[in-house]
Amino acid sequence: MTTYETAAPEAAAGTPAPGTPGSEAPAATGTPASRSRTHTWEPQPASVPGLADMSGLEILQAALKGTLPAASMTSTLGFRLTEVGEGFAVFEGEPGDHLLNPMGTVHGGFLATLLDSALGSAVMTRLPAGTAYTTVQLGVHMIRPVLADTPTLRCEGTALHVGRTTATAEARITGTHDGKLYAHGTTTCAVLRHS
């Protein structure tokens, strides 16, 4: 479960409701009010009975259904797994002003994280029980800027090759509102088989 609250600190501290005594607006200074952002997530359990016997696809399906907690990174940045199947995974994310870089656009790390998540998860769907992976190369190509008010972005990852020791995948980020390509990427993963 992910819960977000974004509020001006004054409101969070119990500022009187609008229209009540003491609720007069502060003098305009030209500087936007500070805001805070809080999120809640389910921690990963120390151990999950039967997890070692589940394939990568089964683990991701359980996370999608909510029987296993989602990766905590998703609540931190505000994105989620929305679809998963054999050889593919889809994540959707919400840009916002909490993700801006000094130039006023959404930081490229947000897009890279969406890509890395979809790429790795697409590979994971093809791994048998007792097998893990880790990213060893991530190539990211930014096509157009993402702004704070850009609507939901969708990242679709597809596994291209999953072998005994390596795997590759490709992914694309498109706007759910306009269908335009915002970024695309590729990965090479090391496949880690437990003895």
FIGUMAR-910368 format. One line per field, with one value per atom (N, C-alpha, C): residue in one letter; atom name; x, y, z. Coordinates in pm, 1 decimal. Last residue first. Layout:
REM FIGUMAR-910368
residuo <- (a:...)
atomo <- (CA:...)
u <- (X:...)
v <- (Y:...)
w <- (Z:...)
***
This chain:
REM FIGUMAR-910368
residuo <- (s:s:s:h:h:h:r:r:r:l:l:l:v:v:v:a:a:a:c:c:c:t:t:t:t:t:t:t:t:t:g:g:g:h:h:h:a:a:a:y:y:y:l:l:l:k:k:k:g:g:g:d:d:d:h:h:h:t:t:t:g:g:g:t:t:t:i:i:i:r:r:r:a:a:a:e:e:e:a:a:a:t:t:t:a:a:a:t:t:t:t:t:t:r:r:r:g:g:g:v:v:v:h:h:h:l:l:l:a:a:a:t:t:t:g:g:g:e:e:e:c:c:c:r:r:r:l:l:l:t:t:t:p:p:p:t:t:t:d:d:d:a:a:a:l:l:l:v:v:v:p:p:p:r:r:r:i:i:i:m:m:m:h:h:h:v:v:v:g:g:g:l:l:l:q:q:q:v:v:v:t:t:t:t:t:t:y:y:y:a:a:a:t:t:t:g:g:g:a:a:a:p:p:p:l:l:l:r:r:r:t:t:t:m:m:m:v:v:v:a:a:a:s:s:s:g:g:g:l:l:l:a:a:a:s:s:s:d:d:d:l:l:l:l:l:l:t:t:t:a:a:a:l:l:l:f:f:f:g:g:g:g:g:g:h:h:h:v:v:v:t:t:t:g:g:g:m:m:m:p:p:p:n:n:n:l:l:l:l:l:l:h:h:h:d:d:d:g:g:g:p:p:p:e:e:e:g:g:g:e:e:e:f:f:f:v:v:v:a:a:a:f:f:f:g:g:g:e:e:e:g:g:g:v:v:v:e:e:e:t:t:t:l:l:l:r:r:r:f:f:f:g:g:g:l:l:l:t:t:t:s:s:s:t:t:t:m:m:m:s:s:s:a:a:a:a:a:a:p:p:p:l:l:l:t:t:t:g:g:g:k:k:k:l:l:l:a:a:a:a:a:a:q:q:q:l:l:l:i:i:i:e:e:e:l:l:l:g:g:g:s:s:s:m:m:m:d:d:d:a:a:a:l:l:l:g:g:g:p:p:p:v:v:v:s:s:s:a:a:a:p:p:p:q:q:q:p:p:p:e:e:e:w:w:w:t:t:t:h:h:h:t:t:t:r:r:r:s:s:s:r:r:r:s:s:s:a:a:a:p:p:p:t:t:t:g:g:g:t:t:t:a:a:a:a:a:a:p:p:p:a:a:a:e:e:e:s:s:s:g:g:g:p:p:p:t:t:t:g:g:g:p:p:p:a:a:a:p:p:p:t:t:t:g:g:g:a:a:a:a:a:a:a:a:a:e:e:e:p:p:p:a:a:a:a:a:a:t:t:t:e:e:e:y:y:y:t:t:t:t:t:t:m:m:m)
atomo <- (N:CA:C:N:CA:C:N:CA:C:N:CA:C:N:CA:C:N:CA:C:N:CA:C:N:CA:C:N:CA:C:N:CA:C:N:CA:C:N:CA:C:N:CA:C:N:CA:C:N:CA:C:N:CA:C:N:CA:C:N:CA:C:N:CA:C:N:CA:C:N:CA:C:N:CA:C:N:CA:C:N:CA:C:N:CA:C:N:CA:C:N:CA:C:N:CA:C:N:CA:C:N:CA:C:N:CA:C:N:CA:C:N:CA:C:N:CA:C:N:CA:C:N:CA:C:N:CA:C:N:CA:C:N:CA:C:N:CA:C:N:CA:C:N:CA:C:N:CA:C:N:CA:C:N:CA:C:N:CA:C:N:CA:C:N:CA:C:N:CA:C:N:CA:C:N:CA:C:N:CA:C:N:CA:C:N:CA:C:N:CA:C:N:CA:C:N:CA:C:N:CA:C:N:CA:C:N:CA:C:N:CA:C:N:CA:C:N:CA:C:N:CA:C:N:CA:C:N:CA:C:N:CA:C:N:CA:C:N:CA:C:N:CA:C:N:CA:C:N:CA:C:N:CA:C:N:CA:C:N:CA:C:N:CA:C:N:CA:C:N:CA:C:N:CA:C:N:CA:C:N:CA:C:N:CA:C:N:CA:C:N:CA:C:N:CA:C:N:CA:C:N:CA:C:N:CA:C:N:CA:C:N:CA:C:N:CA:C:N:CA:C:N:CA:C:N:CA:C:N:CA:C:N:CA:C:N:CA:C:N:CA:C:N:CA:C:N:CA:C:N:CA:C:N:CA:C:N:CA:C:N:CA:C:N:CA:C:N:CA:C:N:CA:C:N:CA:C:N:CA:C:N:CA:C:N:CA:C:N:CA:C:N:CA:C:N:CA:C:N:CA:C:N:CA:C:N:CA:C:N:CA:C:N:CA:C:N:CA:C:N:CA:C:N:CA:C:N:CA:C:N:CA:C:N:CA:C:N:CA:C:N:CA:C:N:CA:C:N:CA:C:N:CA:C:N:CA:C:N:CA:C:N:CA:C:N:CA:C:N:CA:C:N:CA:C:N:CA:C:N:CA:C:N:CA:C:N:CA:C:N:CA:C:N:CA:C:N:CA:C:N:CA:C:N:CA:C:N:CA:C:N:CA:C:N:CA:C:N:CA:C:N:CA:C:N:CA:C:N:CA:C:N:CA:C:N:CA:C:N:CA:C:N:CA:C:N:CA:C:N:CA:C:N:CA:C:N:CA:C:N:CA:C:N:CA:C:N:CA:C:N:CA:C:N:CA:C:N:CA:C:N:CA:C:N:CA:C:N:CA:C:N:CA:C:N:CA:C:N:CA:C:N:CA:C:N:CA:C:N:CA:C:N:CA:C:N:CA:C:N:CA:C:N:CA:C:N:CA:C:N:CA:C:N:CA:C:N:CA:C:N:CA:C:N:CA:C:N:CA:C:N:CA:C:N:CA:C:N:CA:C:N:CA:C:N:CA:C:N:CA:C:N:CA:C:N:CA:C:N:CA:C)
u <- (2322.2:2365.8:2279.1:2142.9:2185.9:2218.5:2239.4:2174.1:2231.1:2192.7:2258.8:2180.9:2266.6:2173.9:2250.0:2312.0:2377.8:2271.7:2174.1:2168.7:2253.5:2154.9:2216.7:2219.0:1899.1:1977.9:2046.6:1780.2:1814.7:1893.9:1517.0:1642.7:1659.9:1360.8:1370.0:1505.7:1116.1:1249.6:1243.9:878.5:955.5:1097.8:659.0:775.7:855.2:306.5:439.4:548.7:50.3:111.9:251.8:-82.0:-53.4:11.4:-134.2:-224.5:-202.8:67.0:-65.9:-165.5:371.3:269.5:135.7:617.3:525.4:427.1:920.2:831.3:748.7:1032.3:992.2:901.5:1301.3:1179.8:1158.3:1460.8:1441.5:1310.5:1717.7:1579.1:1577.5:1910.1:1895.4:1747.5:2124.3:1991.8:1992.8:2350.2:2316.9:2175.9:2364.2:2443.4:2412.1:2171.1:2218.6:2291.4:1945.6:2028.0:2071.6:1712.7:1742.6:1814.4:1641.9:1721.9:1742.5:1443.3:1483.6:1557.1:1167.1:1290.2:1319.6:1039.0:1029.3:1165.5:845.5:971.1:948.2:695.0:676.1:811.4:572.8:698.6:676.8:390.6:382.4:513.4:303.3:390.8:383.7:46.4:104.1:188.0:117.8:36.3:113.2:329.1:310.1:225.9:391.3:249.0:224.1:669.9:600.1:454.1:776.4:752.4:675.2:1022.6:904.8:894.0:1146.7:1143.0:1012.0:1225.1:1161.8:1154.5:1414.5:1366.0:1304.5:1691.2:1582.8:1542.7:1799.1:1790.4:1668.2:2017.9:1897.1:1905.9:2133.8:2144.7:2013.3:2298.8:2171.1:2196.7:2442.9:2450.1:2310.1:2380.5:2522.4:2543.1:2136.0:2168.5:2318.3:2087.7:2129.4:2167.8:1873.5:1943.9:1995.4:1819.5:1806.5:1879.0:1654.1:1740.8:1713.5:1465.3:1603.8:1703.1:1253.0:1272.5:1419.9:1356.8:1296.5:1320.6:1276.5:1369.8:1298.0:1114.6:1162.1:1257.1:1067.7:953.2:994.2:1314.3:1275.8:1160.8:1300.3:1395.7:1351.8:1105.3:1079.5:1173.2:1242.3:1125.2:1088.9:1440.5:1476.9:1360.7:1272.2:1370.2:1404.0:1125.5:1055.7:1150.2:1339.6:1239.4:1168.8:1474.6:1545.8:1447.2:1265.9:1322.6:1388.9:1229.5:1117.2:1169.3:1491.9:1439.1:1319.1:1509.0:1601.6:1551.6:1313.5:1292.9:1383.7:1445.3:1310.0:1281.4:1681.9:1688.1:1552.3:1618.8:1633.5:1642.1:1377.4:1512.8:1515.6:1161.7:1173.7:1311.7:1285.6:1222.5:1241.0:1430.9:1285.2:1213.7:1700.1:1652.0:1500.0:1750.8:1770.1:1719.9:1468.7:1611.5:1628.8:1181.7:1247.3:1397.6:1011.0:1112.5:1193.6:809.7:905.1:1020.5:635.6:739.3:837.9:602.1:555.4:668.6:481.5:577.3:519.1:395.1:338.7:450.0:410.7:460.4:401.0:380.6:330.8:375.9:519.9:511.6:451.0:511.7:469.2:461.0:691.1:645.2:614.7:741.9:716.3:668.5:783.4:871.5:840.2:467.3:589.1:668.6:366.0:339.8:472.7:206.9:322.7:278.7:120.4:97.3:224.7:196.9:55.7:21.6:391.8:377.7:229.8:435.3:380.2:382.7:573.2:537.2:495.3:697.8:561.9:533.9:935.7:933.0:794.8:858.9:947.5:936.1:716.2:643.9:729.0:923.8:808.5:730.7:1103.4:1143.3:1022.0:993.4:974.5:1016.0:812.5:944.6:926.8:510.4:582.1:719.6:463.2:473.7:549.5:242.8:379.6:388.8:-19.3:11.6:157.4:-76.9:-68.6:-43.0:-69.5:-194.5:-195.2:194.9:87.2:-47.2:328.9:343.2:231.1:253.4:213.5:225.1:380.3:233.9:181.9:648.0:592.0:439.2:662.2:692.1:630.0:606.3:516.0:537.9:828.6:694.1:596.7:1035.6:1032.6:894.1:890.7:960.9:955.0:940.0:859.2:946.5:1089.0:1028.6:945.9:1158.1:1266.0:1213.0:913.1:961.8:1068.8:833.3:802.6:855.9:802.5:797.4:757.7:1016.6:883.1:882.5:1183.9:1178.8:1033.8:1148.8:1282.2:1290.6:944.0:961.5:1100.9:977.6:998.5:1014.9:721.5:860.5:865.9:501.8:511.5:655.3:497.3:516.8:518.9:412.5:407.6:424.0:537.6:483.6:496.3:505.4:522.0:467.9:626.4:573.1:604.7:562.4:625.3:556.6:651.9:559.5:635.4:663.3:727.2:620.9:510.0:517.1:588.4:704.1:600.5:620.3:767.2:826.6:715.6:635.3:687.1:752.1:514.0:656.7:715.7:213.3:279.0:425.3:139.3:172.2:246.8:-81.8:39.5:63.9:-435.7:-321.7:-199.9:-598.7:-562.8:-437.0:-692.1:-662.1:-621.9:-774.1:-634.6:-596.7:-1106.0:-1010.2:-868.9:-1179.2:-1187.1:-1085.8:-1136.6:-1257.5:-1273.2:-974.1:-1003.7:-1135.2:-873.8:-941.8:-970.3:-550.3:-696.5:-754.4:-293.5:-338.2:-490.0:-152.9:-281.3:-324.1:71.1:88.1:-42.2:-10.0:21.9:34.0:-30.6:-152.2:-126.6:240.7:145.5:19.0:359.3:387.2:287.9:132.4:215.4:238.7:148.9:81.0:181.5:80.0:160.0:84.3:93.6:33.8:129.0:32.6:106.6:25.9:72.2:-6.5:81.2:54.8:127.5:32.3:84.2:0.0:88.7)
v <- (-2271.7:-2411.4:-2498.0:-2030.9:-2081.9:-2230.2:-1820.1:-1946.7:-1998.8:-1519.6:-1580.9:-1705.2:-1341.9:-1440.5:-1518.1:-1002.5:-1128.6:-1217.8:-812.0:-860.5:-986.3:-523.0:-655.0:-692.9:-319.4:-367.8:-498.2:-11.4:-152.9:-190.0:230.7:181.2:32.2:552.4:408.1:361.4:813.4:754.8:607.9:905.1:994.5:944.4:893.8:828.7:932.1:955.3:992.4:917.5:916.4:807.3:836.9:1095.0:1137.5:1028.8:975.6:1080.7:1115.3:810.7:749.4:848.3:830.2:901.7:832.8:569.5:651.1:721.5:414.4:494.6:583.1:85.0:216.0:284.0:-157.5:-96.7:40.6:-479.8:-343.9:-291.0:-708.7:-663.9:-522.1:-1006.4:-870.9:-838.6:-1203.7:-1175.3:-1032.8:-1476.8:-1337.3:-1326.2:-1749.0:-1655.7:-1508.1:-1884.2:-1945.0:-1844.5:-1626.0:-1745.5:-1795.2:-1455.1:-1497.4:-1631.0:-1183.8:-1306.1:-1334.3:-990.9:-1031.9:-1164.7:-886.4:-966.2:-1010.5:-564.1:-694.5:-763.3:-314.4:-384.8:-522.4:-6.6:-147.0:-209.5:247.2:186.6:36.9:543.4:396.8:343.4:825.6:764.1:612.3:1063.4:930.8:882.4:1407.5:1297.8:1165.8:1665.1:1559.9:1449.0:1859.8:1835.1:1734.9:1863.6:1829.9:1795.3:1709.0:1822.4:1777.7:1563.8:1535.4:1651.2:1609.2:1639.7:1597.8:1327.2:1457.0:1483.0:1115.7:1168.1:1307.2:954.4:1048.5:1114.3:638.1:742.7:828.6:428.3:509.9:619.1:114.2:220.4:296.2:-59.8:6.7:119.9:-357.9:-247.0:-193.7:-533.2:-502.1:-388.3:-617.0:-534.2:-509.9:-954.3:-819.9:-744.7:-1223.6:-1147.6:-1018.2:-1569.4:-1424.8:-1356.6:-1873.9:-1795.6:-1647.5:-2028.8:-2043.5:-1965.5:-2084.3:-2076.5:-2097.2:-1925.5:-2031.8:-2007.2:-1623.1:-1698.7:-1805.6:-1454.3:-1572.3:-1658.5:-1237.8:-1323.1:-1451.1:-1102.4:-1184.8:-1279.9:-951.0:-1062.6:-1158.5:-771.4:-852.1:-973.3:-653.7:-737.6:-823.9:-509.4:-618.3:-711.6:-328.8:-415.9:-536.6:-195.9:-274.5:-372.3:-80.6:-166.9:-255.0:73.6:-34.9:-132.3:260.9:168.8:49.5:391.3:322.9:219.9:491.7:395.0:320.5:669.1:556.1:449.0:853.5:774.7:652.2:946.9:890.9:803.3:1051.4:932.2:867.1:1289.6:1171.4:1042.1:1487.1:1431.1:1303.7:1703.5:1583.2:1521.5:2043.2:1927.7:1807.6:2249.8:2256.5:2147.5:2235.5:2303.1:2310.3:2081.4:2226.6:2303.7:1848.2:1877.4:2030.4:1721.4:1815.5:1827.1:1569.9:1498.3:1590.1:1714.3:1658.7:1585.7:1770.1:1869.0:1823.1:1461.0:1565.5:1659.9:1164.2:1273.5:1375.7:848.7:983.5:1085.5:544.9:639.2:777.2:195.7:330.7:420.5:-91.7:-3.6:128.9:-420.6:-283.5:-210.5:-685.6:-620.4:-474.6:-1007.3:-863.4:-814.7:-1284.3:-1203.8:-1055.1:-1354.7:-1423.3:-1332.9:-1057.1:-1182.4:-1243.1:-787.5:-875.7:-1004.6:-451.8:-574.3:-656.8:-260.4:-267.5:-393.1:-141.3:-250.0:-260.3:214.3:85.0:-13.7:510.6:430.7:292.3:691.5:708.9:637.7:666.1:753.4:770.8:503.4:618.6:716.5:294.9:396.4:520.6:158.8:207.3:313.0:76.6:183.5:241.1:-149.2:-19.9:98.3:-371.8:-318.6:-178.4:-488.3:-430.4:-385.3:-792.7:-646.3:-603.2:-1043.2:-1008.3:-856.0:-1008.1:-1113.9:-1109.2:-826.4:-776.8:-884.4:-883.2:-915.2:-861.9:-808.7:-738.4:-760.7:-1000.7:-859.1:-777.5:-1229.0:-1215.7:-1070.3:-1176.5:-1187.8:-1172.1:-1186.5:-1059.5:-1062.4:-1461.2:-1357.4:-1224.7:-1585.1:-1605.8:-1499.3:-1500.6:-1460.3:-1474.9:-1634.2:-1488.7:-1436.5:-1908.5:-1853.2:-1700.7:-2024.4:-1951.7:-1903.3:-2128.1:-2224.7:-2158.1:-1920.7:-1983.2:-2083.7:-1872.9:-1778.1:-1841.1:-2037.9:-2079.2:-1987.2:-1778.2:-1922.7:-1951.8:-1518.7:-1553.1:-1702.2:-1312.0:-1433.7:-1460.0:-1045.7:-1106.0:-1236.3:-859.6:-950.4:-1011.6:-522.4:-659.8:-749.8:-299.2:-347.6:-491.0:-103.9:-229.3:-278.2:255.0:133.7:13.7:593.2:474.7:352.7:929.6:807.0:691.9:1278.9:1162.9:1040.6:1593.0:1472.8:1354.8:1945.0:1822.4:1705.0:2270.0:2158.2:2039.2:2625.3:2494.4:2388.6:2849.4:2789.8:2655.3:3039.3:2941.5:2886.0:3380.2:3248.7:3150.0:3615.5:3573.4:3436.7:3679.6:3710.8:3676.9:3794.7:3732.0:3776.1:3738.9:3833.5:3761.1:3463.1:3542.0:3635.7:3483.0:3438.9:3523.9:3414.9:3509.9:3461.5:3268.5:3196.8:3289.3:3390.5:3346.8:3277.4:3269.0:3366.8:3308.8:3104.6:3112.2:3214.4:3087.9:3156.1:3164.0:2770.9:2897.2:2955.3:2650.2:2631.1:2766.2:2710.9:2719.2:2705.4:2466.4:2601.5:2604.5:2230.7:2262.4:2407.0:2153.8:2187.7:2230.7:2123.5:2002.5:2030.1:2388.9:2308.2:2182.5:2462.5:2528.2:2444.8:2306.0:2276.1:2341.9:2202.0:2309.8:2281.6:1858.6:1973.4:2080.0:1543.4:1660.6:1780.8:1211.2:1335.3:1446.2:882.4:1006.5:1120.7:542.2:658.7:780.6:219.5:345.1:457.6:-117.2:0.0:123.4)
w <- (-635.6:-641.7:-554.1:-821.4:-692.7:-703.1:-1079.6:-1045.0:-914.3:-1210.8:-1094.1:-1052.5:-1494.1:-1437.5:-1330.4:-1548.8:-1513.7:-1451.4:-1816.3:-1679.2:-1665.9:-1999.4:-1994.6:-1846.8:-2145.9:-2033.2:-2068.5:-2289.6:-2297.3:-2172.4:-2357.3:-2303.0:-2322.0:-2407.1:-2429.8:-2379.9:-2357.2:-2339.2:-2378.3:-2468.1:-2382.2:-2361.1:-2736.0:-2676.8:-2597.3:-2693.4:-2741.1:-2666.0:-2601.9:-2676.9:-2727.3:-2438.7:-2575.9:-2662.2:-2192.9:-2241.2:-2388.6:-2129.9:-2138.1:-2197.8:-2301.9:-2226.3:-2240.2:-2265.9:-2345.4:-2252.4:-2269.8:-2185.3:-2276.9:-2337.6:-2388.6:-2285.9:-2339.7:-2283.6:-2343.6:-2363.0:-2409.8:-2352.4:-2245.1:-2258.4:-2313.2:-2184.3:-2237.8:-2251.2:-1974.2:-2030.1:-2083.2:-1895.8:-1925.7:-1982.2:-1837.4:-1756.2:-1781.4:-1991.0:-1867.0:-1778.2:-2115.0:-2125.7:-1988.7:-2264.5:-2126.9:-2138.2:-2465.3:-2454.2:-2305.9:-2432.7:-2567.2:-2566.4:-2247.7:-2247.2:-2389.7:-2235.0:-2300.4:-2294.8:-2066.3:-2086.4:-2145.9:-2073.0:-2110.1:-2140.8:-1883.6:-1927.7:-1949.7:-1895.1:-1898.0:-1953.9:-1696.3:-1796.2:-1781.9:-1632.8:-1610.4:-1729.3:-1738.5:-1682.8:-1676.6:-1633.5:-1733.4:-1670.7:-1449.8:-1475.6:-1588.1:-1451.3:-1326.7:-1351.5:-1762.8:-1674.9:-1551.2:-1952.1:-1869.0:-1771.3:-2286.6:-2143.4:-2079.0:-2498.0:-2475.6:-2326.9:-2490.4:-2617.7:-2602.3:-2357.4:-2328.7:-2460.8:-2323.7:-2425.9:-2395.7:-2148.4:-2144.1:-2249.8:-2060.3:-2160.1:-2165.8:-1821.3:-1846.4:-1944.2:-1705.5:-1801.0:-1822.0:-1508.7:-1525.3:-1625.5:-1271.8:-1388.0:-1391.8:-1179.3:-1142.2:-1268.8:-1072.7:-1175.0:-1112.4:-970.6:-955.1:-1070.5:-903.7:-991.6:-969.2:-779.6:-736.2:-819.8:-1061.5:-916.0:-883.3:-1373.5:-1292.5:-1143.3:-1545.2:-1461.0:-1380.1:-1681.7:-1754.1:-1672.0:-1525.2:-1558.3:-1629.3:-1520.3:-1405.3:-1438.0:-1756.0:-1746.2:-1636.0:-1667.3:-1787.2:-1789.4:-1452.5:-1424.7:-1545.4:-1587.9:-1497.6:-1469.5:-1735.2:-1800.2:-1713.9:-1536.2:-1638.5:-1707.9:-1386.6:-1323.1:-1425.2:-1575.5:-1508.1:-1443.6:-1641.6:-1740.8:-1673.8:-1394.7:-1460.2:-1560.5:-1365.3:-1268.4:-1325.1:-1578.2:-1573.4:-1476.6:-1496.7:-1618.1:-1619.5:-1266.9:-1256.0:-1377.1:-1368.2:-1283.9:-1262.9:-1489.6:-1573.0:-1493.9:-1320.5:-1324.8:-1407.6:-1488.4:-1405.9:-1429.1:-1495.3:-1558.4:-1465.8:-1380.9:-1377.8:-1454.4:-1352.1:-1472.6:-1479.7:-1123.1:-1116.0:-1238.6:-1142.2:-1135.5:-1132.2:-963.9:-1055.3:-1031.9:-812.9:-890.6:-981.0:-706.4:-610.7:-681.4:-910.1:-881.5:-774.9:-1100.9:-1009.9:-976.8:-1270.8:-1251.1:-1153.1:-1188.9:-1186.1:-1167.6:-1382.2:-1282.6:-1300.6:-1435.0:-1460.8:-1347.8:-1596.6:-1480.3:-1525.8:-1710.3:-1733.5:-1600.7:-1865.2:-1742.1:-1775.2:-2023.7:-2025.2:-1888.7:-2013.1:-2096.0:-2101.3:-1920.4:-1963.7:-2059.1:-1743.2:-1813.2:-1854.9:-1580.4:-1590.8:-1659.9:-1495.1:-1573.0:-1572.9:-1308.5:-1348.5:-1427.7:-1046.3:-1142.9:-1178.1:-1004.3:-964.5:-1081.7:-844.4:-960.6:-914.3:-652.5:-703.1:-834.4:-514.3:-631.4:-692.6:-294.7:-275.3:-391.6:-400.8:-322.5:-300.8:-532.2:-607.6:-529.3:-338.1:-430.4:-503.6:-220.9:-154.2:-241.9:-422.8:-388.8:-331.3:-262.3:-376.6:-330.1:-76.8:-85.7:-211.0:-196.7:-156.6:-165.5:-257.8:-160.8:-118.4:-456.3:-319.3:-215.2:-723.5:-652.0:-509.3:-772.1:-841.3:-771.9:-621.3:-586.1:-649.5:-763.6:-622.9:-576.6:-1006.0:-1003.4:-860.4:-920.4:-967.5:-971.0:-852.4:-752.3:-794.1:-1098.2:-983.4:-875.4:-1249.0:-1288.6:-1172.1:-1113.2:-1117.3:-1153.0:-922.6:-1038.5:-1030.1:-588.2:-686.2:-802.8:-389.3:-480.6:-589.9:-229.9:-306.9:-409.3:-98.9:-199.8:-288.5:108.7:-27.6:-136.3:342.6:317.8:172.7:344.2:294.9:267.2:578.8:498.4:460.4:644.6:657.5:578.1:410.9:524.7:525.5:328.7:282.6:404.8:447.2:441.6:389.4:269.9:343.1:333.6:317.9:238.7:331.3:273.7:358.6:269.3:254.7:196.0:294.2:230.7:317.3:244.4:172.1:108.8:198.2:196.0:243.3:176.1:74.5:89.0:143.8:98.4:106.9:122.0:-130.9:2.0:-4.3:-366.8:-334.4:-193.6:-345.5:-329.3:-293.6:-339.8:-469.3:-463.8:-111.5:-117.5:-253.5:24.6:-89.8:-94.6:365.0:259.6:148.4:435.7:458.6:341.3:481.2:401.0:433.9:787.6:683.5:611.7:995.2:870.8:758.3:1224.3:1220.2:1092.2:1214.6:1266.6:1266.4:898.8:1044.7:1093.3:628.7:672.4:823.2:629.6:562.5:612.6:955.2:827.3:763.2:1099.2:1101.4:961.8:1076.7:1047.3:1048.7:1148.9:1208.6:1189.9:1017.0:1157.8:1222.7:756.3:830.4:979.4:688.5:694.7:775.8:694.5:783.9:799.6:494.1:633.6:730.1:241.4:293.1:440.5:139.7:198.5:234.6:35.8:2.3:54.2:101.4:146.5:108.3:-7.5:-22.1:36.1:37.2:74.3:60.9:-82.8:-87.6:-54.5:0.0:0.0:0.0)
***
